[in-house]
Amino acid sequence: MKSKMKITTGIIITTFLIIGAYVAVAAQPQTICPVMGNPINKNIYTDYNGKRVYFCCPPCPSNFVKHPEAYLQRLAQIGQEPVPTP
């Protein structure tokens, strides 16, 4: 009886760990500027590869286009991603 309970408890814990890992990995919509790390201003953006990337201030888009993949990687590291271009 105790071994069945241990197995059931182990399955439940494993299931919660898997669900928790998935939720932690799922990217969230962008709220942080990939260049400066500040909150975004939705009036300042550039479209790149079908995604709309938002920035905090007017100089940031020109910095982004010099190394877009590096800045997108920064967003990915904090669990955020640009939204699809409308």
N, C-alpha and C positions, 0 to 999 in steps of 0.2 A: 504493500500500500504506500509506504513512504517513498519507494523508488518511482512509482507512477507519479506521485506528487512532485518529486524533484524534477522529473522529465518534463512535466507540464509547466512547472515554474520556469525551467530553463528555456522552453519554447516561447513562453510569453515574454520573458526578458529579451531573448534574441530578436523577437519580432519588433519590440519597442526600439531596440538599438538600431535595427535596420531602417525602420521608419524615421527615427531621429536623424540618422546619417543622411538619408535622402532629403529631408527637410533642410538640413544644414547646408547641403551642397546646392540645392536649387537656387538659381540666381534670382535676385530681386530687381525690379526696375531701378534705373539709375537715379540717384539723388545727390551724388557727389561728383564734382568736377574731376575728370581724370588727370588734368594738368596740375591744378593747385591743391586739390583735396578739399575745397570749400563746398558749401551747398550750391546747387545749380540754380541758374536763372533760366527759366524756360523760354525767354526771349532771345537767348544767345545759344546758337547751335550750328552744327554742320551735319550734313547727311553723308554717310560713308558706308559703302557696300550694303545698301538697303537698310541701314540703321541710322536713327537720329541720335547724335551724341550732343548732350547739353554741357554747357560750361558755366563758370561763375562770373567771368568778366570778358570784355571784348578782345584782349590780347590772346586769350587761350586758344581759340580756333586756329590761329596761324601757327602756334606751337604744336598743336595736335597734328596738323597735316604734314609736318616734318617727319614724325615718327608715330603714325597712327596705331600700328600694331602694339607698340610698347605701351601706349596709353590705354588701349583696350585691355591689355594684359593686367594693368594696374586695377582696372575696374573688376576684372574677373577675380583677382586675388582678394578683393573685399566682398565678393559675392554679388556684384551688381552687373547689369548688362544694359546697353542702350536699347531703346524701344524700336520696333520696326518703323521705317519711314512711312508717315501717313500718306 
